[in-house]
Structure formats: structure tokens, C-alpha cells
Amino acid sequence: MVQDKHQQVDIEVVAELPDDHYMEALENLRTRKPLLNASTVRLISDAEKEQQARDYHANIRTNVSNDQVCW
């Protein structure tokens, strides 16, 4: 950085290309795949899916009812 007599400041900016580690990390983020583990994967039965759907809709009804009470 250099300041001359006209109160002007000259700054030299060095444009560097990203290094290999940065590019590799960026590529890993772009192509990231979810980690599936046999111990974490659990199949959901039809009854559980139906219960989840009922819970979801009950939650929506509750939130809509609460919003109407606030008006």
C-alpha cells in the first residue's frame, strides 16, 4: 500500500488461484452423498406412515386453529 502526495492510496492486489486443497474440498461438497449406515437405516411400516400422516395433519389443524384465535 502506497499513499502519494495527492491523498491517493494505491493498493496492489495479488490474485491467486485457489490451491488444490480448496478445490478438492469444494468438489467434495458438490458431490457429497449421504452416509447410510445399516444401524441408522430403518424401514417404516405402513402403519407408521399412516400415523405420521395423521400427526402431520393434526399439527396443521392445531396451528391453523391457533392462528385463527390470534386474529
Secondary structure, 3 states (H helix, E strand, C coil): CEECCCCCEECCCCCCCCCHHHHHHHHHHHCCCCCCCCCCCCCCCHHHHHHHHHHHHHHHHHHHHHHHHHC
